[in-house]
Amino acid sequence: MTTTERSRVSSGYAVVGTRPIRHDGSEKVTGEARYGADIRLPGMLHGRILRSPHAHARIRSIDTSRAEALPGVFAVMTSSDIPIIGDQDLDLALVRGNMRLMAEHVMANRTALYKGHAVAAVAASSPHVAEDALALIDVDYEVLPAVLSLAEARADDAPIIHEDLTTFFRLARFARGDDTGVRGNVASHIQHKLGDVEEGFRQADVVVEREFFTETVHQGYIEPHAATATWARDGRLTVHTTTQGAFPIRAATAAICDVPESLVRVVPTEIGGGFGAKLVAYVEPVAAILSRKSGRPVQVVMTRKDVFEGTGPASATQARTKIGATRDGRITAAQITLSFEAGAYPGSAVGGGTLCATGPYNIENLLVDGYDVVVNKNKTQAYRAPGQPQGAFAVEPVIDELAELLGIDPLELRLMNVARQGDRMPNGVAHLRLGIEELEEAMKAHDHYNAPLGGPNRGRGVAVGFRWQGGQTSAATIHVNSDGTINLVTGSVDIGGSRTAVAMQAAEVLGLSAEDVTPTVVDTDTIALTGATSGSHTAFDTGLAAIEAAQGVIRQMSARAAAIWEVEEQDVTFEDGAFSCAGNPALTFTFRELAAELPGSGGPVTCSVSVPTTGVGPVIAGNIVDVEVDPETGKVQILRYTAFMDVGTAVHPSYVEGQIQGGTVQGIGWALNEEYYYDAQGAMLNSSFLDYRMPTAMDIPMIDSVMIEVPNPQHPFGLRGVGEASIIPPLAAVANAVSHAIGVRLNRLPITPGAVLDAIESKGG
């Protein structure tokens, strides 16, 4: 059973803070829920994608004639069938991050830029025929030199991946770059600067400077990407897909296929995990174009190998960190350089790393540089708090080492330099209200932190991680039923119970129980524009929409009660789920009673709203972890793990626990096991869940979670986003724990048994 603690129990709410059964629970546990590959349509064909066997190769020609002649094949496509590509060259100076760039990611145009890059696709009567057809497509490649690491990409004699790529200096609030317009593999340079860094280091009594490295890792979602497209004769395109955001997929598919968004309907299915990676249109445009060419519905489902090789993992990184402090523990200056692999096209998560790496600290003199570097690997994508785990890994071990050198408790040193409301983030923006201090105080006072380790070869590590979170527009519709229940319609794909969390907020406003709300996630034709389920904003932003819709329902029903009672609308009040008349206490309706009167007093009540975000704001997480290292084998065993987070207000504590525990386990895998393992030609050698080693229940103890509740003033109920911050501290916390256990500082992830043995040997032990 989960051990869960809350520093402040939510009070004053009837629904928010309780633990109702999730609305989709029955469908999920009985197998009735439909996922991407469960769609079955009359006459449906099966699509498969041919991928490049080379990490970098010019495509001289593609001959699809033999595949087209195979019985059972109805359509074959290449990049020449993608309207947005046409015959134009890709000018990266003009298309950074837009759909034109993504179109070449969907299917290589003239050059395959990574092993697994899609080069052609077929639609056939069965998956087996489709696979046979792929083998009949003849591609003439001219193999080119591949760039497979940050060091190779930035070398003076490095092969240039994109001839038209020049460095773009961005978000330079306080400084100018001298590398703008430089041709090479550095796509962009981001810089943040506060104060005078050189003066800050002159004030320091102790300075620690270290390098850190992480490898490419996968999000580890269980369900592969899958989409089914039907391009009707009237020009309308319907796509059923497993995605975190129906509207972003609609926009991408429409742009890549060169049709108006109004002609594209995206129907999101249930989703078997995403963690940021299912925001990109990999297979939807392919299925759509094959459907248009064949005149039949086409389903494309990735294999697991396709997922590893043809979608976007998280960046490998290199960092150099220099932090100085006085003898009494005041941090005087920090200088951090972060380099992120973008993969084959610009656009890594370096921005998240540069903004958030030093987030928990008030550092007056600060210089952060970030570099987005292209290499011949998969184009990277978001992974739960994009860029921030790597950023924290570049900072937290140095804080830990400073504490050791200064003889100060690691958490005490953090508290001495804690960021508070009004202090400046690296970009100069003032911090909003957040619970960094409260979280670190809770960590320091916790039994785990004060318990003896016991035994040799054991170590305890701590780390904190900061995340800044934005928001997006969301929409919601509420229909009031005559039995007093409501139907809540939103466009936010449910990951981790968000539909229930949103329903609970509507129920709280209306004085209903969570069970009185039936939440439904609908398609892009049925609801107004709604942001993707990403960035930990869904319970917050779609919750705001549900709250606004519920308040609209109250206004309409108050007017209906006034008409029934023949009183003025302003005399009707609503409180605790009941309507009453201010001038006549005898006139009352419960919500259910008034709902029963609606059909005969003007008809049903419905309210639809679309609301902008009020800004999700910051979130902080922290870890305490104990490990034991076997000096003979190098195996690291997690003995005890406690994860802390300022959650604002926990709408559904069980779901918050799940988010904290899930992100923590993913961070442990990142720290100890997980990596893309490439050969010298850029081929991934562990592209299956058998070989790509993720933690299982056998590898870790129960993650104890501690929810700090410092209400967020940006939300009526005080919510903060909780879906991502939990993955930020584990990389550094585990590394710190192992370093203490073996007496050697580790600066490279994953910390494999071999790496541990090498570290032990390096100290002569």
Secondary structure in CASP SS format (residue, H / E / C, confidence):
PFRMAT SS
TARGET T0000
AUTHOR 0000-0000-0000
METHOD secondary structure of the structure
MODEL  1
M C 1.00
T C 1.00
T C 1.00
T E 1.00
E E 1.00
R E 1.00
S C 1.00
R C 1.00
V C 1.00
S C 1.00
S C 1.00
G C 1.00
Y C 1.00
A C 1.00
V C 1.00
V C 1.00
G C 1.00
T C 1.00
R C 1.00
P C 1.00
I C 1.00
R C 1.00
H C 1.00
D C 1.00
G H 1.00
S H 1.00
E H 1.00
K H 1.00
V H 1.00
T H 1.00
G C 1.00
E C 1.00
A C 1.00
R C 1.00
Y C 1.00
G H 1.00
A H 1.00
D H 1.00
I C 1.00
R C 1.00
L C 1.00
P C 1.00
G C 1.00
M C 1.00
L E 1.00
H E 1.00
G E 1.00
R E 1.00
I E 1.00
L E 1.00
R E 1.00
S C 1.00
P C 1.00
H C 1.00
A C 1.00
H C 1.00
A E 1.00
R E 1.00
I E 1.00
R E 1.00
S E 1.00
I E 1.00
D E 1.00
T C 1.00
S H 1.00
R H 1.00
A H 1.00
E H 1.00
A H 1.00
L C 1.00
P C 1.00
G C 1.00
V E 1.00
F E 1.00
A E 1.00
V E 1.00
M E 1.00
T C 1.00
S H 1.00
S H 1.00
D H 1.00
I C 1.00
P C 1.00
I C 1.00
I C 1.00
G C 1.00
D C 1.00
Q C 1.00
D C 1.00
L C 1.00
D C 1.00
L H 1.00
A H 1.00
L H 1.00
V H 1.00
R C 1.00
G C 1.00
N C 1.00
M H 1.00
R H 1.00
L H 1.00
M H 1.00
A H 1.00
E H 1.00
H H 1.00
V H 1.00
M C 1.00
A C 1.00
N C 1.00
R C 1.00
T E 1.00
A E 1.00
L C 1.00
Y C 1.00
K C 1.00
G C 1.00
H C 1.00
A E 1.00
V E 1.00
A E 1.00
A E 1.00
V E 1.00
A E 1.00
A E 1.00
S C 1.00
S C 1.00
P H 1.00
H H 1.00
V H 1.00
A H 1.00
E H 1.00
D H 1.00
A H 1.00
L H 1.00
A C 1.00
L C 1.00
I C 1.00
D E 1.00
V E 1.00
D E 1.00
Y E 1.00
E E 1.00
V E 1.00
L C 1.00
P C 1.00
A C 1.00
V C 1.00
L C 1.00
S C 1.00
L H 1.00
A H 1.00
E H 1.00
A H 1.00
R C 1.00
A C 1.00
D C 1.00
D C 1.00
A C 1.00
P C 1.00
I C 1.00
I C 1.00
H C 1.00
E C 1.00
D C 1.00
L C 1.00
T E 1.00
T C 1.00
F E 1.00
F E 1.00
R E 1.00
L C 1.00
A C 1.00
R C 1.00
F C 1.00
A C 1.00
R C 1.00
G C 1.00
D C 1.00
D C 1.00
T C 1.00
G C 1.00
V C 1.00
R E 1.00
G C 1.00
N C 1.00
V E 1.00
A E 1.00
S E 1.00
H E 1.00
I E 1.00
Q E 1.00
H E 1.00
K E 1.00
L E 1.00
G C 1.00
D C 1.00
V H 1.00
E H 1.00
E H 1.00
G H 1.00
F H 1.00
R H 1.00
Q H 1.00
A C 1.00
D C 1.00
V E 1.00
V E 1.00
V E 1.00
E E 1.00
R E 1.00
E E 1.00
F E 1.00
F E 1.00
T E 1.00
E C 1.00
T C 1.00
V E 1.00
H C 1.00
Q C 1.00
G C 1.00
Y C 1.00
I C 1.00
E C 1.00
P C 1.00
H C 1.00
A E 1.00
A E 1.00
T E 1.00
A E 1.00
T E 1.00
W E 1.00
A C 1.00
R C 1.00
D C 1.00
G C 1.00
R C 1.00
L E 1.00
T E 1.00
V E 1.00
H E 1.00
T E 1.00
T C 1.00
T C 1.00
Q C 1.00
G C 1.00
A H 1.00
F H 1.00
P H 1.00
I H 1.00
R H 1.00
A H 1.00
A H 1.00
T H 1.00
A H 1.00
A H 1.00
I H 1.00
C H 1.00
D C 1.00
V C 1.00
P C 1.00
E H 1.00
S H 1.00
L H 1.00
V E 1.00
R E 1.00
V E 1.00
V E 1.00
P E 1.00
T C 1.00
E C 1.00
I C 1.00
G C 1.00
G C 1.00
G C 1.00
F C 1.00
G C 1.00
A C 1.00
K C 1.00
L C 1.00
V C 1.00
A C 1.00
Y C 1.00
V C 1.00
E H 1.00
P H 1.00
V H 1.00
A H 1.00
A H 1.00
I H 1.00
L H 1.00
S H 1.00
R H 1.00
K H 1.00
S H 1.00
G C 1.00
R C 1.00
P C 1.00
V E 1.00
Q E 1.00
V E 1.00
V E 1.00
M C 1.00
T C 1.00
R H 1.00
K H 1.00
D H 1.00
V H 1.00
F H 1.00
E H 1.00
G H 1.00
T C 1.00
G C 1.00
P C 1.00
A E 1.00
S C 1.00
A C 1.00
T E 1.00
Q E 1.00
A E 1.00
R E 1.00
T E 1.00
K E 1.00
I E 1.00
G E 1.00
A E 1.00
T C 1.00
R C 1.00
D C 1.00
G C 1.00
R C 1.00
I E 1.00
T E 1.00
A E 1.00
A E 1.00
Q E 1.00
I E 1.00
T E 1.00
L E 1.00
S E 1.00
F E 1.00
E E 1.00
A E 1.00
G E 1.00
A C 1.00
Y C 1.00
P C 1.00
G C 1.00
S C 1.00
A C 1.00
V H 1.00
G H 1.00
G H 1.00
G H 1.00
T H 1.00
L H 1.00
C H 1.00
A C 1.00
T C 1.00
G C 1.00
P C 1.00
Y E 1.00
N C 1.00
I C 1.00
E C 1.00
N C 1.00
L E 1.00
L E 1.00
V E 1.00
D E 1.00
G E 1.00
Y E 1.00
D E 1.00
V E 1.00
V E 1.00
V C 1.00
N C 1.00
K C 1.00
N C 1.00
K C 1.00
T C 1.00
Q C 1.00
A C 1.00
Y C 1.00
R C 1.00
A C 1.00
P C 1.00
G C 1.00
Q H 1.00
P H 1.00
Q H 1.00
G H 1.00
A H 1.00
F H 1.00
A C 1.00
V C 1.00
E H 1.00
P H 1.00
V H 1.00
I H 1.00
D H 1.00
E H 1.00
L H 1.00
A H 1.00
E H 1.00
L H 1.00
L H 1.00
G C 1.00
I C 1.00
D C 1.00
P H 1.00
L H 1.00
E H 1.00
L H 1.00
R H 1.00
L H 1.00
M H 1.00
N C 1.00
V E 1.00
A C 1.00
R C 1.00
Q C 1.00
G C 1.00
D C 1.00
R E 1.00
M C 1.00
P C 1.00
N C 1.00
G C 1.00
V C 1.00
A E 1.00
H C 1.00
L C 1.00
R C 1.00
L C 1.00
G C 1.00
I H 1.00
E H 1.00
E H 1.00
L H 1.00
E H 1.00
E H 1.00
A H 1.00
M H 1.00
K H 1.00
A H 1.00
H C 1.00
D H 1.00
H H 1.00
Y H 1.00
N H 1.00
A C 1.00
P C 1.00
L C 1.00
G C 1.00
G C 1.00
P C 1.00
N C 1.00
R E 1.00
G E 1.00
R E 1.00
G E 1.00
V E 1.00
A E 1.00
V E 1.00
G E 1.00
F E 1.00
R E 1.00
W E 1.00
Q E 1.00
G C 1.00
G C 1.00
Q C 1.00
T C 1.00
S E 1.00
A E 1.00
A E 1.00
T E 1.00
I E 1.00
H E 1.00
V E 1.00
N C 1.00
S C 1.00
D C 1.00
G C 1.00
T C 1.00
I E 1.00
N E 1.00
L E 1.00
V E 1.00
T E 1.00
G C 1.00
S C 1.00
V C 1.00
D C 1.00
I C 1.00
G C 1.00
G C 1.00
S H 1.00
R H 1.00
T H 1.00
A H 1.00
V H 1.00
A H 1.00
M H 1.00
Q H 1.00
A H 1.00
A H 1.00
E H 1.00
V H 1.00
L H 1.00
G C 1.00
L C 1.00
S C 1.00
A H 1.00
E H 1.00
D H 1.00
V E 1.00
T E 1.00
P E 1.00
T E 1.00
V E 1.00
V C 1.00
D C 1.00
T C 1.00
D C 1.00
T C 1.00
I C 1.00
A C 1.00
L C 1.00
T C 1.00
G C 1.00
A C 1.00
T C 1.00
S C 1.00
G C 1.00
S C 1.00
H C 1.00
T H 1.00
A H 1.00
F H 1.00
D H 1.00
T H 1.00
G H 1.00
L H 1.00
A H 1.00
A H 1.00
I H 1.00
E H 1.00
A H 1.00
A H 1.00
Q H 1.00
G H 1.00
V H 1.00
I H 1.00
R H 1.00
Q H 1.00
M H 1.00
S H 1.00
A H 1.00
R H 1.00
A H 1.00
A H 1.00
A H 1.00
I H 1.00
W H 1.00
E C 1.00
V C 1.00
E C 1.00
E H 1.00
Q H 1.00
D H 1.00
V E 1.00
T E 1.00
F E 1.00
E E 1.00
D C 1.00
G C 1.00
A E 1.00
F E 1.00
S E 1.00
C E 1.00
A C 1.00
G C 1.00
N E 1.00
P E 1.00
A E 1.00
L E 1.00
T E 1.00
F E 1.00
T E 1.00
F H 1.00
R H 1.00
E H 1.00
L H 1.00
A H 1.00
A H 1.00
E H 1.00
L H 1.00
P H 1.00
G H 1.00
S C 1.00
G C 1.00
G C 1.00
P C 1.00
V C 1.00
T E 1.00
C E 1.00
S E 1.00
V E 1.00
S E 1.00
V E 1.00
P C 1.00
T C 1.00
T C 1.00
G C 1.00
V C 1.00
G E 1.00
P E 1.00
V E 1.00
I E 1.00
A E 1.00
G E 1.00
N E 1.00
I E 1.00
V E 1.00
D E 1.00
V E 1.00
E E 1.00
V E 1.00
D C 1.00
P C 1.00
E C 1.00
T C 1.00
G C 1.00
K C 1.00
V E 1.00
Q E 1.00
I E 1.00
L E 1.00
R E 1.00
Y E 1.00
T E 1.00
A E 1.00
F E 1.00
M E 1.00
D E 1.00
V C 1.00
G C 1.00
T C 1.00
A C 1.00
V C 1.00
H C 1.00
P H 1.00
S H 1.00
Y H 1.00
V H 1.00
E H 1.00
G H 1.00
Q H 1.00
I H 1.00
Q H 1.00
G H 1.00
G H 1.00
T H 1.00
V H 1.00
Q H 1.00
G H 1.00
I H 1.00
G H 1.00
W H 1.00
A H 1.00
L H 1.00
N C 1.00
E C 1.00
E C 1.00
Y C 1.00
Y C 1.00
Y E 1.00
D C 1.00
A C 1.00
Q C 1.00
G C 1.00
A C 1.00
M E 1.00
L C 1.00
N C 1.00
S C 1.00
S C 1.00
F C 1.00
L C 1.00
D C 1.00
Y C 1.00
R C 1.00
M C 1.00
P C 1.00
T C 1.00
A C 1.00
M C 1.00
D C 1.00
I C 1.00
P C 1.00
M C 1.00
I E 1.00
D E 1.00
S E 1.00
V E 1.00
M E 1.00
I E 1.00
E C 1.00
V C 1.00
P C 1.00
N C 1.00
P C 1.00
Q C 1.00
H C 1.00
P C 1.00
F C 1.00
G C 1.00
L C 1.00
R C 1.00
G C 1.00
V C 1.00
G C 1.00
E C 1.00
A H 1.00
S H 1.00
I H 1.00
I C 1.00
P C 1.00
P H 1.00
L H 1.00
A H 1.00
A H 1.00
V H 1.00
A H 1.00
N H 1.00
A H 1.00
V H 1.00
S H 1.00
H H 1.00
A H 1.00
I H 1.00
G C 1.00
V C 1.00
R C 1.00
L C 1.00
N C 1.00
R E 1.00
L C 1.00
P C 1.00
I C 1.00
T C 1.00
P H 1.00
G H 1.00
A H 1.00
V H 1.00
L H 1.00
D H 1.00
A H 1.00
I H 1.00
E H 1.00
S H 1.00
K C 1.00
G C 1.00
G C 1.00
END
